[in-house]
Amino acid sequence: MFSSIFWMYFSYVLSFIIPLFCGITLLTIKGESSNKQAGIHPRSLLGVIFILTGFLFILNMTQNIQKFYTGELGLPAFDIAINLVLIPLYFFYFRKVTKPERLNRWKITRHLLPAIIVFILALFIFPLQEDTAQFKQTYTIANPIRMIFQYICLIVQMVMIIIYATCILRFKKQHIQELENNYSSTENIDLKWLDQAIPLAIVYAVIALAMSAIQSTWSDYLFHLTSIFFIFYLFIHALNEPYIYYTTTHPLHILETPVIPCEKISLEEIEAEIKPEPELSSVFPPLPEKYLKNLGEKREKMKDELICLFDQKEIYTNGNLTINDVANLLGTNRTYVSNVINNEFGFSFYQFVNKYRIQKATILLLEHPEMQIQEVATLSGFNSLSSFISSFKLNEGITPKQWKQRYATPL
């Protein structure tokens, strides 16, 4: 029952059924509508990639089954170029998740140029319907160009893996910095899966590269089964993917109850000098030095107003507070607020808000030692107990429970 033929069909059938099923599901599932400025939603992009992967595996399966029964190689150029197609496609998914931007056809096509060039060259180097035994006999003896060409293709794949992995890690770092500059809480933004998915993508690409070099029956099975695991892993996380694109009119959260600021600030002169920020900016840059020299009292007034909102109004207790909310309360734009927090206090927005939340938590622990840790976390503005404990330990060096036992427990 569990013969080599069984495992061959088992791995081949699953290798195209799983991506087709996952791709169709992601394209039909209800979710956030597409934004014209941000382009296609990553969930939909991944669905398209899965479907393309499924069709590529169908062609690969057909060719390998033909080779198994007839001894003919079919179209060797296809097997050589398939990884050069898949690697850029999945790179664009990770790029879309970590770098909000609108993709265009040329941006995608130029990354597929290596696969197109390799496929065309392979059509001339490898003849169609070549006998397997004859191919193995003449592979390194009569026609060494084929061996050299295939090694070059493997080197190209390796270079692509290194370059793409480096780019994804850089985009991820910028993405986290962007989130910390805009949001005070990241409980609903699942970043941990990226820490797992990116190394997993690298491992998957390396396995695909190694299996291409080995060129044996069991290597095909391992490649397909690894693909199934990788695709299913991405599918699970894409179902509830919290994709965020940054525009001045599309904050992730809005204050549930409006807060009246201490005093309205007139920044018309400053905003007249500052160029409007782009709709889809990368990490918000600080203002040029020539502007900072001219801010003077108005900058100090902004700083005082900001402290007033946090010290007296305690707006940080809203677990979904964003930098857009603070900017609206101060009557300015988020770039200016981010600049003031970064340069005057030396923190990102996320760190700045959490400093106040931890301070609030320590006061509650001292004044109300009978209060439960979960209640303290909620009143301090944290949306989950786990994020409260991790943030508290990062700032105080110990957990809230240990801090309570050390400082809040009466002697």
GULUM-249442 format. One line per 2 residues: number of its first residue (from 1); for each residue x, y, z of C-alpha. Coordinates in steps of 0.05 Angstrom, whole numbers, plus 5000, padded with zeros to 4 digits. Layout:
NUM = X/Y/Z ~ ...;
END
This chain:
1 = 5000/5000/5000 ~ 5055/5050/5021;
3 = 5099/5037/4961 ~ 5143/5089/4926;
5 = 5087/5100/4875 ~ 5038/5115/4932;
7 = 5084/5167/4963 ~ 5097/5197/4894;
9 = 5023/5208/4880 ~ 5010/5229/4952;
11 = 5062/5284/4952 ~ 5045/5307/4882;
13 = 4970/5311/4892 ~ 4976/5348/4958;
15 = 5028/5395/4929 ~ 4977/5427/4882;
17 = 4912/5414/4920 ~ 4935/5450/4983;
19 = 4959/5515/4949 ~ 4898/5517/4904;
21 = 4850/5508/4963 ~ 4887/5559/5006;
23 = 4892/5608/4948 ~ 4818/5605/4931;
25 = 4799/5611/5004 ~ 4842/5674/5014;
27 = 4812/5706/4952 ~ 4740/5692/4972;
29 = 4744/5705/5047 ~ 4711/5768/5071;
31 = 4757/5819/5101 ~ 4781/5890/5096;
33 = 4767/5922/5029 ~ 4825/5942/4985;
35 = 4852/6012/4990 ~ 4870/6049/4925;
37 = 4931/6080/4955 ~ 4958/6016/4987;
39 = 4939/5971/4929 ~ 4921/5898/4935;
41 = 4913/5869/5005 ~ 4969/5821/5025;
43 = 4918/5767/5038 ~ 4893/5772/4966;
45 = 4964/5775/4940 ~ 4982/5711/4977;
47 = 4919/5679/4948 ~ 4942/5694/4877;
49 = 5012/5668/4893 ~ 4984/5604/4922;
51 = 4942/5592/4859 ~ 5002/5604/4814;
53 = 5042/5556/4858 ~ 4988/5504/4850;
55 = 4988/5509/4774 ~ 5064/5506/4772;
57 = 5063/5443/4814 ~ 5010/5412/4768;
59 = 5058/5421/4710 ~ 5115/5395/4752;
61 = 5075/5335/4773 ~ 5054/5319/4702;
63 = 5125/5322/4678 ~ 5153/5279/4734;
65 = 5099/5226/4726 ~ 5115/5223/4652;
67 = 5189/5215/4669 ~ 5172/5159/4718;
69 = 5131/5118/4668 ~ 5164/5134/4601;
71 = 5235/5150/4621 ~ 5232/5216/4583;
73 = 5253/5281/4616 ~ 5199/5322/4583;
75 = 5218/5395/4592 ~ 5280/5402/4636;
77 = 5278/5477/4628 ~ 5215/5480/4670;
79 = 5246/5443/4730 ~ 5306/5488/4727;
81 = 5266/5553/4727 ~ 5210/5537/4776;
83 = 5248/5558/4838 ~ 5269/5623/4804;
85 = 5195/5638/4798 ~ 5172/5618/4868;
87 = 5227/5653/4907 ~ 5210/5724/4882;
89 = 5135/5712/4888 ~ 5138/5696/4962;
91 = 5187/5752/4973 ~ 5135/5801/4947;
93 = 5085/5775/4998 ~ 5132/5788/5056;
95 = 5150/5855/5025 ~ 5077/5874/5021;
97 = 5064/5855/5093 ~ 5123/5895/5120;
99 = 5126/5952/5071 ~ 5058/5984/5053;
101 = 5063/6004/4980 ~ 5027/5997/4914;
103 = 5059/5943/4871 ~ 5062/5953/4796;
105 = 5073/5903/4740 ~ 5144/5926/4723;
107 = 5166/5920/4796 ~ 5144/5847/4797;
109 = 5166/5830/4726 ~ 5237/5853/4735;
111 = 5245/5804/4793 ~ 5220/5748/4748;
113 = 5270/5765/4693 ~ 5322/5714/4718;
115 = 5270/5658/4713 ~ 5249/5681/4643;
117 = 5321/5685/4618 ~ 5340/5618/4649;
119 = 5278/5585/4619 ~ 5293/5611/4549;
121 = 5367/5590/4553 ~ 5349/5522/4580;
123 = 5303/5509/4520 ~ 5365/5513/4475;
125 = 5413/5476/4521 ~ 5366/5418/4541;
127 = 5329/5383/4484 ~ 5256/5365/4491;
129 = 5234/5294/4508 ~ 5305/5270/4521;
131 = 5314/5199/4546 ~ 5333/5197/4620;
133 = 5387/5144/4613 ~ 5418/5180/4553;
135 = 5415/5246/4591 ~ 5453/5218/4651;
137 = 5505/5187/4605 ~ 5519/5251/4566;
139 = 5506/5300/4623 ~ 5578/5309/4644;
141 = 5615/5276/4586 ~ 5588/5296/4518;
143 = 5557/5363/4539 ~ 5590/5394/4601;
145 = 5555/5460/4584 ~ 5491/5431/4615;
147 = 5525/5417/4681 ~ 5557/5486/4683;
149 = 5491/5519/4665 ~ 5454/5483/4721;
151 = 5507/5502/4772 ~ 5501/5574/4750;
153 = 5426/5570/4761 ~ 5437/5543/4831;
155 = 5484/5600/4846 ~ 5433/5650/4821;
157 = 5381/5620/4867 ~ 5429/5624/4926;
159 = 5444/5697/4912 ~ 5369/5712/4907;
161 = 5356/5678/4974 ~ 5410/5719/5009;
163 = 5388/5785/4978 ~ 5314/5774/4991;
165 = 5326/5751/5062 ~ 5367/5813/5076;
167 = 5313/5859/5046 ~ 5257/5825/5085;
169 = 5294/5832/5151 ~ 5307/5906/5136;
171 = 5233/5917/5118 ~ 5212/5881/5182;
173 = 5257/5927/5224 ~ 5228/5989/5191;
175 = 5157/5961/5199 ~ 5166/5952/5274;
177 = 5196/6022/5280 ~ 5136/6049/5241;
179 = 5087/6014/5288 ~ 5123/6041/5349;
181 = 5120/6111/5320 ~ 5044/6106/5309;
183 = 5012/6059/5359 ~ 5014/6053/5434;
185 = 4994/5980/5435 ~ 5013/5921/5391;
187 = 4972/5866/5424 ~ 4927/5861/5362;
189 = 4986/5866/5315 ~ 5017/5797/5309;
191 = 5090/5810/5296 ~ 5116/5745/5326;
193 = 5094/5704/5267 ~ 5141/5744/5223;
195 = 5199/5724/5268 ~ 5181/5652/5252;
197 = 5157/5659/5180 ~ 5219/5694/5153;
199 = 5269/5642/5177 ~ 5220/5588/5154;
201 = 5218/5619/5085 ~ 5294/5619/5083;
203 = 5296/5546/5104 ~ 5244/5528/5052;
205 = 5284/5564/4997 ~ 5348/5529/5019;
207 = 5314/5461/5017 ~ 5287/5476/4948;
209 = 5357/5496/4927 ~ 5388/5432/4956;
211 = 5335/5387/4925 ~ 5347/5419/4857;
213 = 5421/5401/4863 ~ 5408/5329/4885;
215 = 5358/5312/4830 ~ 5331/5246/4858;
217 = 5261/5217/4869 ~ 5261/5225/4944;
219 = 5285/5297/4937 ~ 5222/5313/4897;
221 = 5179/5284/4953 ~ 5216/5324/5006;
223 = 5210/5388/4965 ~ 5135/5380/4956;
225 = 5121/5362/5028 ~ 5163/5421/5052;
227 = 5123/5466/5005 ~ 5058/5440/5034;
229 = 5080/5455/5105 ~ 5105/5525/5086;
231 = 5041/5542/5047 ~ 4995/5518/5102;
233 = 5035/5557/5154 ~ 5027/5622/5115;
235 = 4954/5608/5102 ~ 4938/5601/5176;
237 = 4969/5668/5193 ~ 4942/5704/5132;
239 = 4870/5689/5153 ~ 4874/5741/5209;
241 = 4931/5783/5183 ~ 4929/5854/5213;
243 = 4955/5891/5152 ~ 4967/5964/5166;
245 = 4979/6019/5116 ~ 4997/6089/5138;
247 = 4956/6148/5115 ~ 4935/6211/5150;
249 = 4862/6193/5139 ~ 4865/6119/5158;
251 = 4887/6109/5231 ~ 4879/6039/5258;
253 = 4841/6061/5319 ~ 4800/6122/5337;
255 = 4790/6146/5409 ~ 4726/6117/5436;
257 = 4712/6180/5477 ~ 4738/6249/5456;
259 = 4787/6282/5504 ~ 4789/6357/5510;
261 = 4861/6382/5509 ~ 4888/6431/5561;
263 = 4894/6487/5511 ~ 4889/6491/5436;
265 = 4954/6507/5400 ~ 4959/6549/5338;
267 = 5012/6520/5292 ~ 4991/6552/5227;
269 = 5058/6585/5215 ~ 5096/6520/5228;
271 = 5051/6478/5185 ~ 5057/6528/5129;
273 = 5132/6515/5127 ~ 5127/6440/5134;
275 = 5114/6402/5070 ~ 5054/6355/5072;
277 = 5075/6284/5090 ~ 5065/6231/5036;
279 = 5004/6186/5041 ~ 5047/6124/5045;
281 = 5110/6146/5081 ~ 5165/6102/5107;
283 = 5192/6115/5176 ~ 5173/6187/5193;
285 = 5237/6229/5188 ~ 5253/6285/5237;
287 = 5242/6356/5214 ~ 5301/6390/5180;
289 = 5348/6428/5226 ~ 5330/6496/5195;
291 = 5258/6487/5219 ~ 5278/6465/5289;
293 = 5318/6529/5300 ~ 5256/6572/5286;
295 = 5206/6534/5329 ~ 5226/6566/5396;
297 = 5168/6579/5443 ~ 5117/6543/5399;
299 = 5157/6479/5404 ~ 5162/6486/5480;
301 = 5087/6500/5482 ~ 5074/6436/5443;
303 = 5117/6397/5491 ~ 5079/6426/5551;
305 = 5012/6411/5518 ~ 5035/6340/5505;
307 = 5055/6330/5578 ~ 4989/6360/5600;
309 = 4950/6310/5559 ~ 4987/6252/5590;
311 = 4997/6277/5661 ~ 4929/6309/5674;
313 = 4882/6279/5622 ~ 4915/6210/5625;
315 = 4898/6195/5552 ~ 4947/6137/5554;
317 = 4895/6096/5592 ~ 4860/6086/5525;
319 = 4890/6020/5503 ~ 4880/6037/5429;
321 = 4912/6105/5430 ~ 4949/6124/5366;
323 = 4993/6182/5346 ~ 4937/6206/5301;
325 = 4892/6214/5362 ~ 4945/6255/5398;
327 = 4958/6298/5336 ~ 4883/6313/5330;
329 = 4879/6333/5403 ~ 4938/6380/5394;
331 = 4912/6409/5328 ~ 4973/6389/5288;
333 = 4998/6332/5244 ~ 5027/6266/5267;
335 = 5096/6279/5236 ~ 5106/6339/5282;
337 = 5082/6301/5344 ~ 5128/6243/5327;
339 = 5186/6292/5318 ~ 5174/6325/5386;
341 = 5170/6257/5422 ~ 5232/6230/5387;
343 = 5275/6291/5396 ~ 5251/6321/5462;
345 = 5240/6257/5501 ~ 5285/6207/5463;
347 = 5230/6155/5456 ~ 5186/6126/5402;
349 = 5111/6139/5411 ~ 5102/6067/5435;
351 = 5157/6074/5487 ~ 5133/6143/5509;
353 = 5062/6119/5522 ~ 5085/6056/5557;
355 = 5129/6096/5605 ~ 5066/6132/5629;
357 = 5027/6067/5633 ~ 5081/6033/5675;
359 = 5084/6094/5721 ~ 5008/6091/5729;
361 = 5013/6016/5744 ~ 5065/6027/5799;
363 = 5021/6080/5831 ~ 4961/6034/5830;
365 = 5002/5977/5860 ~ 5025/6022/5917;
367 = 4959/6055/5932 ~ 4916/5993/5921;
369 = 4956/5931/5940 ~ 4892/5891/5943;
371 = 4880/5903/5868 ~ 4891/5844/5820;
373 = 4947/5849/5768 ~ 4897/5842/5712;
375 = 4857/5901/5738 ~ 4920/5943/5745;
377 = 4938/5927/5673 ~ 4870/5947/5647;
379 = 4867/6012/5686 ~ 4937/6030/5663;
381 = 4918/6024/5589 ~ 4943/5955/5571;
383 = 4898/5912/5528 ~ 4926/5846/5552;
385 = 4960/5818/5614 ~ 5018/5788/5574;
387 = 5037/5855/5543 ~ 5032/5888/5612;
389 = 5079/5838/5644 ~ 5130/5841/5587;
391 = 5129/5918/5586 ~ 5133/5922/5662;
393 = 5192/5875/5665 ~ 5227/5913/5609;
395 = 5221/5979/5647 ~ 5228/5956/5719;
397 = 5271/5894/5711 ~ 5222/5850/5749;
399 = 5150/5826/5739 ~ 5090/5864/5768;
401 = 5080/5808/5819 ~ 5152/5812/5843;
403 = 5148/5888/5845 ~ 5085/5885/5886;
405 = 5115/5836/5936 ~ 5178/5879/5943;
407 = 5148/5949/5948 ~ 5073/5945/5959;
409 = 5068/5890/6012 ~ 5064/5922/6082;
411 = 5119/5900/6130;
END
